[in-house]
Each structure stands twice: as structure tokens, then as C-alpha cells.
């Protein structure tokens, strides 16, 4: 029983880093083409689209989730293309400065 409890605790402590890793992969696959690999919006495409630096966003996680779901301006809406869990993890990743 103690081993089971210890395993659960270790899993819970490791989970945030696993979510961040998944969100990082999702960002690179779905967002980096426009926002840049580092999220700073300095690529040629980002400059052309007027993309803001995501590493300094002040938006709360809930607002970032809405932007990811519904898009904004020329941004693709991802609702129905990414799961709610992926959108939530991605929003937290962006809110955390892409770390």
C-alpha cells in the first residue's frame, strides 16, 4: 500500500512537467509556424501577420484558452482540432512564458 501511495505521489509531482512537455510539442507543431519557435513573434511570417510576443503576455489562462479555441484576427481557431486538455495545457504553457 505504501508503494502504491508513493507511486501516485510521484506521478502527480511529475505530471506538470509532462503536461509542459506535451504543450511544448503542441506549440511547436501547431503554433510555431506563425508565432516562432520561441514564441517571440520575430519570424518573417510573424512580422507579416503582426504577431505579438507570447513570452510576455499578461492575458489570464482562461482568456488564452478562448483565443486558442476561437482564433483572433488571422489566427486559426483550434476548437475541435485540439482537445480541451491540449488547449488547456497550451494556454498554461503560453501564460507561463512558454516554459
Order of alpha helices (4+ residues) and beta strands (2+ residues): alpha-alpha-alpha-alpha-alpha
